[in-house]
Amino acid sequence: MGEINSGFWRTQRRFLLLVVFGVSIAFILNFPFWAVAQTANANVGIEPNRNNELRGIWLTNVDSDVLFSSQRLQQAIERLKRLNFNTIYPTVWNGGYTLYPSKVAEKSFGAKIDPIPEFKNRDMLAEAVKFGHEQKLAVIPWFEYGLMTEEGSDLMRQHPDWITSRKDGSKVFLHGEKNQHRLVWLNPAKPEVQKFLTDLIVEVVTKYDVDGIQLDDHFGMPAELGYDDYTISLYQKDNFGKLPPEDINAPEWVRWRSNYVTNLMRNISQEVRRVKPNCLISLSPNPKDFSYAKYLQDWYTWVNLGYIDELVVQVYRNTIEDYQRELERPELRKIRQKIPVSVGILTGLRIQNVDMRQIMGQVKVARDLDFDGFSFFFYETLGTRDSSFQSLLFAPATRPDSRSIASAKIDLKVGKTKNK
């Protein structure tokens, strides 16, 4: 009890010192005192409650130059090590191109790597693995685009028949604040698409000393799609010649199409485990109901079937109430007994600044609810806030795995039983 009391008073003294220092600065800069006090208080009580905690970050080539030179990449990874991160997710599949030299991509559509100068004569993924492992970070390549590709990519030009469509025959989805991204979706029902994506992932697992691979919310397809001639013909064969429903949300039609995404996930899981049994298969989806209804991605079933080893659920919410409500959903409580489940936290976008108090509050909730860690989207939005992130990640932590998580949860249950 004496140790608890002394720890309490140390925390209170630290808080008071922060406030006193803040008041002085606030007086000098004419800054409102309440904001200083609130920022200081955000640092209290956010310590992790165990030594296993995912501390990940996504490295992307959009609105970020971290991957565009060996020097920048090495400096970034060294910085992340200083800040006590333990996992990086560098994108390797974006816009319909690989960001590493790929024989699979070259054979499939003639472009072995994204044709921009920054990747010429480089193997960015080999560098990420080397630099990451030198700093004892897990390196998990992120297949960011999943079943998406850009409309004008070499992939689409070479294989227009791989692209699925809406009821009216249109294919393109516009994204970005100026609709600058014209995206189309590969058809998961086509055997050629299944083989291409499986081969692409197996290539990375075989060629590089990676710790795992990650798919995300783009590993599915919008519910408006699936009305191309090929998919309609398949559906008719399975349904005595009947055409697909006009209603894109008809439950049986949603289930029928989602099964093809599940089949692709099964194939990838089986092939990855065949070539590298200890390779982690990570998924970073949207919450369960949204993923299934909007993108035909039935990840809850994938967990129960053993296809994935790690879940990082994207919970990009601006209010703490909405954020906590998502984390308390019953399906997350259930699957956390099976695999490590962490939270994807938004740290900013090019057109959206996220306040550090919001980030700290969301980390605290994830820890209070005993999640297995978190990953931040994305590297560039760390900005100049190193001291703030150091206060969150004040000591090193080892990356969780299924065995340690299962053990921790069993111990936790036993402890609670004894206390009762």
C-alpha positions as CSV (number, residue, x, y, z in Angstrom):
1,M,0.0,0.0,0.0
2,G,2.9,2.3,0.8
3,E,4.3,1.8,-2.8
4,I,0.9,2.7,-4.2
5,N,0.6,5.8,-2.2
6,S,4.1,7.0,-3.1
7,G,3.4,6.3,-6.8
8,F,0.2,8.3,-6.5
9,W,1.9,11.3,-5.0
10,R,4.7,11.1,-7.6
11,T,2.0,11.3,-10.3
12,Q,0.3,14.2,-8.6
13,R,3.6,16.1,-8.2
14,R,4.4,15.5,-11.9
15,F,1.0,16.8,-12.9
16,L,1.3,19.9,-10.6
17,L,4.8,20.7,-12.1
18,L,3.4,20.4,-15.6
19,V,0.5,22.8,-14.7
20,V,2.8,25.3,-13.0
21,F,5.2,25.3,-15.9
22,G,2.3,25.6,-18.3
23,V,0.8,28.5,-16.4
24,S,4.1,30.4,-16.7
25,I,4.2,29.7,-20.5
26,A,0.6,30.6,-20.8
27,F,1.1,33.9,-19.1
28,I,4.0,34.8,-21.4
29,L,2.2,33.8,-24.6
30,N,-1.2,34.9,-23.5
31,F,-2.4,31.3,-23.9
32,P,-5.6,30.1,-22.1
33,F,-4.8,28.3,-18.9
34,W,-7.5,25.7,-19.3
35,A,-5.9,24.3,-22.4
36,V,-2.6,23.9,-20.6
37,A,-4.2,22.1,-17.7
38,Q,-6.1,19.8,-20.0
39,T,-3.0,18.9,-22.0
40,A,-1.1,18.2,-18.8
41,N,-3.9,16.1,-17.4
42,A,-3.9,14.0,-20.6
43,N,-0.6,12.6,-19.7
44,V,-1.8,11.2,-16.4
45,G,-3.0,7.6,-16.2
46,I,-2.2,6.4,-19.7
47,E,0.5,3.9,-18.8
48,P,0.2,0.5,-20.4
49,N,-0.9,-2.3,-17.9
50,R,1.3,-5.0,-19.4
51,N,4.6,-5.4,-21.2
52,N,3.1,-6.8,-24.5
53,E,1.6,-4.0,-26.6
54,L,1.4,-3.4,-30.3
55,R,2.9,0.0,-31.1
56,G,2.6,0.2,-34.9
57,I,2.6,2.8,-37.5
58,W,1.7,2.8,-41.2
59,L,4.2,4.1,-43.7
60,T,2.6,5.2,-47.0
61,N,3.6,6.8,-50.2
62,V,0.5,9.1,-50.3
63,D,1.0,12.6,-48.7
64,S,4.3,11.3,-47.4
65,D,7.9,11.0,-48.7
66,V,9.2,8.6,-46.0
67,L,9.5,5.8,-48.5
68,F,11.1,7.8,-51.3
69,S,14.7,7.6,-50.4
70,S,16.9,5.2,-48.4
71,Q,18.1,8.0,-46.2
72,R,14.6,9.2,-45.2
73,L,13.5,5.6,-44.6
74,Q,16.4,4.8,-42.3
75,Q,16.1,8.1,-40.4
76,A,12.4,7.4,-39.9
77,I,12.9,3.9,-38.6
78,E,15.6,5.1,-36.2
79,R,13.3,7.8,-35.0
80,L,10.5,5.3,-34.4
81,K,12.8,3.1,-32.4
82,R,13.7,6.1,-30.2
83,L,10.0,6.7,-29.7
84,N,9.5,3.0,-28.6
85,F,7.4,1.8,-31.5
86,N,7.8,-1.9,-32.2
87,T,6.1,-2.4,-35.6
88,I,6.1,-0.8,-39.0
89,Y,3.6,-1.4,-41.8
90,P,5.2,-0.1,-45.0
91,T,2.9,-0.1,-48.0
92,V,4.0,-2.3,-50.9
93,W,0.9,-2.4,-53.1
94,N,-0.6,1.0,-54.1
95,G,-2.4,2.4,-57.1
96,G,-2.1,-0.9,-59.0
97,Y,1.7,-1.1,-58.7
98,T,4.2,-2.8,-56.4
99,L,6.6,-0.6,-54.5
100,Y,9.3,-3.3,-54.7
101,P,10.7,-5.1,-57.7
102,S,8.1,-7.8,-58.4
103,K,8.5,-10.6,-61.0
104,V,4.8,-11.5,-60.4
105,A,3.7,-8.0,-61.4
106,E,6.1,-7.8,-64.3
107,K,4.7,-11.1,-65.6
108,S,1.1,-10.2,-65.0
109,F,1.0,-6.7,-66.5
110,G,4.5,-5.7,-67.6
111,A,5.5,-3.2,-64.8
112,K,7.7,-4.7,-62.1
113,I,7.6,-1.6,-59.9
114,D,5.8,1.7,-59.5
115,P,7.2,3.8,-62.4
116,I,8.3,6.9,-60.4
117,P,11.9,8.0,-60.1
118,E,12.0,7.6,-56.3
119,F,11.8,3.8,-56.7
120,K,14.2,3.4,-59.6
121,N,17.2,1.2,-59.0
122,R,16.0,0.6,-55.4
123,D,14.3,-2.2,-53.4
124,M,12.4,-0.2,-50.8
125,L,11.1,-3.3,-49.1
126,A,14.5,-4.8,-48.7
127,E,15.7,-1.6,-47.2
128,A,12.7,-1.5,-44.8
129,V,13.4,-5.0,-43.7
130,K,17.1,-4.3,-43.1
131,F,16.6,-1.0,-41.3
132,G,13.7,-2.3,-39.3
133,H,15.4,-5.4,-38.1
134,E,18.5,-3.5,-37.2
135,Q,16.3,-1.5,-34.8
136,K,14.5,-4.7,-33.6
137,L,11.2,-3.6,-35.2
138,A,8.7,-6.0,-36.7
139,V,8.4,-5.4,-40.5
140,I,4.9,-6.3,-41.9
141,P,4.4,-5.2,-45.5
142,W,1.0,-3.7,-46.1
143,F,-0.9,-4.5,-49.3
144,E,-2.8,-1.2,-49.0
145,Y,-4.8,-1.3,-52.3
146,G,-6.1,-4.9,-51.8
147,L,-8.5,-5.5,-54.7
148,M,-8.4,-1.8,-55.9
149,T,-6.4,-0.4,-58.7
150,E,-6.2,3.0,-60.4
151,E,-8.3,3.3,-63.6
152,G,-5.3,4.1,-65.7
153,S,-2.9,1.6,-64.3
154,D,-1.0,-0.9,-66.5
155,L,-2.9,-3.6,-64.6
156,M,-6.2,-2.4,-65.8
157,R,-5.0,-1.7,-69.3
158,Q,-3.6,-5.3,-69.6
159,H,-6.6,-7.0,-67.9
160,P,-9.8,-5.0,-68.4
161,D,-11.7,-8.2,-68.0
162,W,-10.5,-8.5,-64.4
163,I,-12.5,-5.4,-63.4
164,T,-16.0,-5.7,-62.0
165,S,-18.9,-3.2,-62.4
166,R,-22.2,-1.8,-61.1
167,K,-25.6,-2.5,-62.4
168,D,-25.4,0.3,-65.0
169,G,-22.1,-1.0,-66.2
170,S,-20.0,1.8,-64.6
171,K,-16.8,0.8,-62.8
172,V,-15.1,3.9,-61.5
173,F,-15.2,5.2,-57.9
174,L,-14.0,8.8,-57.3
175,H,-12.0,9.5,-54.1
176,G,-10.0,12.5,-52.7
177,E,-11.1,16.0,-51.9
178,K,-10.9,16.9,-55.6
179,N,-12.0,13.5,-56.9
180,Q,-8.4,13.0,-58.2
181,H,-8.4,9.3,-57.6
182,R,-10.3,7.2,-60.1
183,L,-10.5,3.7,-58.6
184,V,-11.7,0.4,-60.0
185,W,-12.0,-3.0,-58.3
186,L,-10.6,-6.4,-59.3
187,N,-13.2,-9.1,-59.4
188,P,-12.5,-11.7,-56.6
189,A,-14.6,-14.3,-58.3
190,K,-12.2,-14.5,-61.2
191,P,-9.6,-17.3,-60.8
192,E,-7.0,-15.1,-62.5
193,V,-7.4,-12.4,-59.9
194,Q,-7.3,-14.9,-57.1
195,K,-4.0,-16.3,-58.5
196,F,-2.4,-12.9,-59.1
197,L,-3.0,-11.6,-55.6
198,T,-2.1,-14.9,-53.9
199,D,1.1,-15.1,-56.0
200,L,2.0,-11.4,-55.2
201,I,1.7,-12.0,-51.4
202,V,3.6,-15.3,-51.5
203,E,6.3,-13.6,-53.5
204,V,6.9,-11.1,-50.7
205,V,6.8,-13.8,-48.0
206,T,9.3,-16.0,-49.9
207,K,11.7,-13.3,-51.1
208,Y,12.0,-11.1,-48.0
209,D,12.6,-11.8,-44.3
210,V,9.3,-10.2,-43.3
211,D,7.6,-10.8,-40.0
212,G,4.1,-10.9,-41.6
213,I,1.9,-9.4,-44.2
214,Q,-1.1,-7.1,-43.8
215,L,-4.4,-6.6,-45.7
216,D,-6.9,-3.9,-44.9
217,D,-10.4,-2.6,-45.6
218,H,-9.7,-2.5,-49.3
219,F,-9.5,-6.3,-49.3
220,G,-13.1,-6.7,-50.4
221,M,-15.3,-4.8,-52.8
222,P,-18.1,-2.2,-52.6
223,A,-21.5,-3.8,-52.4
224,E,-22.6,-1.9,-55.6
225,L,-20.3,-4.2,-57.6
226,G,-20.6,-7.7,-59.0
227,Y,-22.9,-7.0,-62.0
228,D,-20.3,-7.7,-64.7
229,D,-21.1,-10.5,-67.2
230,Y,-18.7,-13.0,-65.7
231,T,-20.1,-12.7,-62.2
232,I,-23.7,-12.7,-63.4
233,S,-23.0,-15.9,-65.3
234,L,-21.5,-17.6,-62.2
235,Y,-24.5,-16.6,-60.1
236,Q,-26.9,-18.0,-62.7
237,K,-25.1,-21.3,-62.7
238,D,-25.5,-21.5,-58.9
239,N,-29.1,-20.4,-58.9
240,F,-30.9,-22.2,-61.7
241,G,-30.5,-19.4,-64.3
242,K,-31.9,-16.7,-62.0
243,L,-30.4,-13.2,-62.4
244,P,-28.8,-11.4,-59.4
245,P,-31.2,-9.3,-57.3
246,E,-31.6,-5.6,-58.3
247,D,-31.2,-4.8,-54.6
248,I,-27.5,-4.6,-53.9
249,N,-28.1,-5.3,-50.2
250,A,-30.3,-8.4,-50.7
251,P,-28.9,-10.7,-47.9
252,E,-28.4,-13.8,-50.1
253,W,-26.7,-11.8,-52.8
254,V,-24.4,-10.1,-50.3
255,R,-23.5,-13.5,-48.8
256,W,-22.9,-15.1,-52.3
257,R,-20.4,-12.4,-53.3
258,S,-18.7,-12.2,-50.0
259,N,-17.9,-15.9,-50.1
260,Y,-15.6,-15.2,-53.1
261,V,-13.6,-12.7,-50.9
262,T,-13.5,-15.3,-48.1
263,N,-12.3,-17.9,-50.6
264,L,-9.5,-15.6,-51.6
265,M,-8.6,-15.0,-48.0
266,R,-8.5,-18.7,-47.4
267,N,-6.2,-19.3,-50.4
268,I,-3.8,-16.6,-49.3
269,S,-3.7,-17.9,-45.7
270,Q,-3.1,-21.4,-46.8
271,E,-0.3,-20.5,-49.2
272,V,1.4,-18.1,-46.8
273,R,1.4,-20.8,-44.0
274,R,2.7,-23.4,-46.5
275,V,5.8,-21.4,-47.5
276,K,6.4,-19.7,-44.1
277,P,4.4,-21.2,-41.2
278,N,5.4,-18.6,-38.7
279,C,4.5,-15.6,-40.9
280,L,1.9,-13.4,-39.3
281,I,-1.2,-12.7,-41.3
282,S,-2.6,-9.3,-40.2
283,L,-5.8,-7.6,-41.1
284,S,-6.8,-3.9,-40.6
285,P,-10.5,-3.6,-41.4
286,N,-13.3,-1.3,-40.6
287,P,-15.7,-2.3,-37.9
288,K,-17.6,-5.6,-38.5
289,D,-21.0,-4.6,-39.7
290,F,-19.8,-1.8,-41.9
291,S,-17.1,-4.1,-43.5
292,Y,-19.6,-6.7,-44.4
293,A,-22.5,-4.5,-45.6
294,K,-20.5,-2.0,-47.5
295,Y,-17.4,-4.0,-48.7
296,L,-18.5,-7.7,-48.5
297,Q,-15.6,-8.3,-46.1
298,D,-16.7,-11.0,-43.6
299,W,-13.6,-10.7,-41.4
300,Y,-15.4,-12.0,-38.3
301,T,-15.8,-15.3,-40.0
302,W,-12.1,-15.2,-41.1
303,V,-11.0,-14.9,-37.4
304,N,-13.2,-17.9,-36.5
305,L,-11.8,-20.0,-39.4
306,G,-8.2,-19.2,-38.3
307,Y,-7.3,-17.3,-41.5
308,I,-5.8,-14.3,-39.7
309,D,-3.4,-14.0,-36.7
310,E,-3.8,-10.3,-35.8
311,L,-6.6,-7.7,-36.1
312,V,-6.0,-4.0,-36.1
313,V,-9.5,-2.5,-36.3
314,Q,-9.6,1.0,-37.8
315,V,-11.7,3.1,-35.4
316,Y,-11.3,6.6,-36.8
317,R,-13.7,8.6,-34.7
318,N,-13.5,12.2,-33.6
319,T,-15.4,11.9,-30.3
320,I,-14.3,9.7,-27.4
321,E,-17.9,8.5,-27.0
322,D,-18.2,7.2,-30.5
323,Y,-14.7,5.7,-30.3
324,Q,-15.4,3.9,-27.0
325,R,-18.7,2.6,-28.3
326,E,-17.0,0.9,-31.2
327,L,-14.4,-0.7,-28.9
328,E,-17.1,-2.1,-26.6
329,R,-18.9,-4.0,-29.3
330,P,-19.6,-7.6,-28.3
331,E,-17.8,-9.2,-31.4
332,L,-14.6,-7.5,-30.4
333,R,-14.9,-8.9,-26.9
334,K,-15.3,-12.4,-28.3
335,I,-12.5,-12.5,-30.8
336,R,-10.0,-11.0,-28.3
337,Q,-10.0,-14.4,-26.6
338,K,-8.6,-15.9,-29.9
339,I,-6.1,-13.4,-31.4
340,P,-4.5,-10.1,-30.5
341,V,-6.9,-7.3,-31.3
342,S,-5.5,-3.7,-31.5
343,V,-6.9,-0.4,-32.5
344,G,-6.1,1.7,-35.6
345,I,-6.0,5.4,-34.4
346,L,-6.0,8.4,-36.8
347,T,-3.2,10.8,-36.0
348,G,-4.0,13.1,-39.0
349,L,-4.5,13.5,-42.7
350,R,-3.1,16.0,-45.1
351,I,-6.4,18.0,-44.9
352,Q,-7.2,17.1,-41.3
353,N,-5.2,17.9,-38.1
354,V,-5.9,15.6,-35.1
355,D,-5.3,17.2,-31.8
356,M,-2.8,15.4,-29.5
357,R,-5.3,15.4,-26.7
358,Q,-7.7,13.3,-28.8
359,I,-4.9,10.8,-29.7
360,M,-3.9,10.5,-26.0
361,G,-7.4,10.0,-24.9
362,Q,-8.0,7.2,-27.5
363,V,-4.8,5.4,-26.5
364,K,-5.9,5.6,-22.9
365,V,-9.3,4.1,-23.7
366,A,-7.7,1.3,-25.6
367,R,-5.4,0.5,-22.7
368,D,-8.2,0.8,-20.1
369,L,-10.3,-1.7,-22.1
370,D,-7.3,-4.0,-22.3
371,F,-6.8,-4.0,-26.0
372,D,-3.6,-5.4,-27.3
373,G,-2.2,-2.2,-28.6
374,F,-2.7,0.3,-31.4
375,S,-1.3,1.5,-34.7
376,F,-1.2,5.1,-35.9
377,F,-2.2,6.3,-39.3
378,F,0.1,7.6,-40.6
379,Y,3.9,8.3,-40.2
380,E,4.0,11.8,-41.6
381,T,1.3,13.1,-39.2
382,L,3.6,12.5,-36.2
383,G,4.8,15.9,-37.2
384,T,7.0,17.6,-34.6
385,R,5.2,16.0,-31.6
386,D,7.9,13.6,-30.6
387,S,7.8,14.6,-26.9
388,S,4.1,13.9,-26.8
389,F,4.4,10.5,-28.3
390,Q,7.3,9.7,-26.0
391,S,4.9,10.4,-23.1
392,L,2.6,7.8,-24.5
393,L,5.3,5.2,-25.2
394,F,7.5,6.0,-22.3
395,A,9.2,2.6,-22.1
396,P,9.8,-0.2,-24.6
397,A,7.2,-2.9,-25.1
398,T,7.3,-6.3,-26.8
399,R,5.0,-7.0,-29.6
400,P,2.0,-9.3,-28.7
401,D,1.5,-12.6,-30.3
402,S,-1.4,-15.1,-30.0
403,R,0.4,-17.2,-27.3
404,S,1.2,-14.3,-25.1
405,I,-2.3,-12.8,-25.5
406,A,-4.0,-16.1,-24.8
407,S,-1.8,-16.6,-21.7
408,A,-2.4,-13.1,-20.5
409,K,-6.2,-13.4,-20.8
410,I,-6.2,-16.8,-19.1
411,D,-4.2,-15.3,-16.2
412,L,-6.6,-12.3,-16.1
413,K,-9.6,-14.6,-15.9
414,V,-8.0,-16.7,-13.2
415,G,-7.1,-13.6,-11.2
416,K,-10.7,-12.2,-11.5
417,T,-12.1,-15.6,-10.4
418,K,-9.8,-15.7,-7.3
419,N,-10.7,-12.1,-6.4
420,K,-14.4,-13.1,-6.4
